[in-house]
Amino acid sequence: MKYTVDKSKKNSIEIEMTLTAEEWEQELNEAYNKNKGKFSVEGFRKGKAPRKVIEKVYGPEVFFEDAIGDGFYKNYMTILTKEKDIEPVDAPSLSVKALNDKGIVIVANITVMPEVKLGQYTGLNIKVEPKKVTDKDIKKELDRVKEQQARLVEKAEGEAVANGDIVTLDFAGSIDGKFFDGGTAKDYELEIGSHSFIDTFEDQLVGTKVNEEKDVKVTFPENYQVADLAGKPANFHCTIKAIKYKEYPEINDEFASNVSEFETLNDYKVSIKDKLEEQAAKQAKNETENKIIEQIVKNIEVSIPECMIEDELDYIIKGMENQMMYQGIRMEDYLRYVGTTMDEYRKSQRKEAEKSVKTRLALKEIIKVEKLDLTKEEVDAKIKEMAKDAKKTIKEFKESLSDEHLSYIKNDLLFNKLINFLLEKNA
């Protein structure tokens, strides 16, 4: 086998591979042996007909496709090992340039990793300062915990629904006198004022009492996710079955000792402030990272092959399908529910896919240019930490690691090293 590589085209290379007559004959024989059981020839048991007989009955090119594919791929990995700068991003597209008594010449067009021209990626002077924690923030956290500690108390007989109450109700929705799917429920709990229902649904229940029936009239929004209901007026016949209100604890030392490890409210507030400041610092760091990466991506020049965008779209859609599956929803049902098609959904995700690919290419190029790599000590330290968390010995943990999992750990470590490098060089 001989080959040449043409790297003159943008984002693609061409490999011209020549197999001698003997090598081509061997590939044809291997293709015959692999496929002969698929052919029926009169006078022979299935799988027993000689190659020449099959070729006479089904045509001389019957084994060409397999022979060409196998003949190419058998040598492809060898070529990639020698040509270390070739990084394919898609499967080769094969064609035959010549076929004669001297052998065969196979041409492979291969999309490769695009050239990335980095712009400025250091000295960007980007740093998001942490948000200052105020007394208002501390009060908001106290109110959040107070809300969690609230006790539901049933209202006395004859008392009416008020804003903030939790009502249990039955309802049946109809449009033009016809009930519609998803518009009926029994023993539904609804917090009045939560605005979880459309239009003025909740407001119209204020003032009603237990066992009272009421027709609530609303109009679905024009952009409602169910196309059949969008913009239409509807009537919901409601029956109030129970009314409860929230009884809140007083925020004092006793409250603090009940919800935390602290005995006094003052000490609890100090701990809340510390926690909020830690969260603010993490959020500022994340925002700084994101802004730095966004600017780096804006500064690069790259022509992204279409196949990379399509692969990323496949990845996004697969993730969405998995998310829907965990909720017990099929993707096709979800698309029908929101009134779109798979083609339209793919188009809507295209910009996100392009951004993701461009970001990966930019970060990968910085790692290459800056020669960022992991030391054995860094990998060992991470494995030791993970083994401890898993309550295993280092040996046990290493034995449980698949090559894929180990690769994921290394990639994560390298990404963190890159982020720390960018933070250091751009803050």
Buried (B, 14 or more C-beta within 10 A) or exposed (E): BEBEBEEEEEBBBBBBBBBEEEBBEBBBEBBBEEBBEEBEBEEBEEEEBEBEBBBEBEEEEBBBEBBBBBBBEBBBEEBBEEBEEBEBBBEBEBEEEEBEEEBBBBBBBBBBBBEBEBEEBBEBEBBBEBBEBEEEBBBEBBEEBBEEBEEEEEBEEEEBBBEEBBBBBBBBBBBEEEEBEEBBBEEBEBBBEEEEBBBBBBBBBBEBBBEEEBEBEBBBEEEBEBEEBEEBEBBBBBBBBBBBBBEEBEBEBEBBBEBBEBEEBEBBBEEBBEEBBEBBEEEBBEBBBEBBBEBBBEBBEBEBBEEBBBBBBEEBBEEBBEEBEEEEEEBEEBBEEEEBEEEEBBEEBBEEBBEBBBBEBBBEBBBEEBEBEBEEEBBEEBBEEBBEEEEBEEEEBEEEBEEEEEEEBBEEBBEEBBBEBBBEBBE
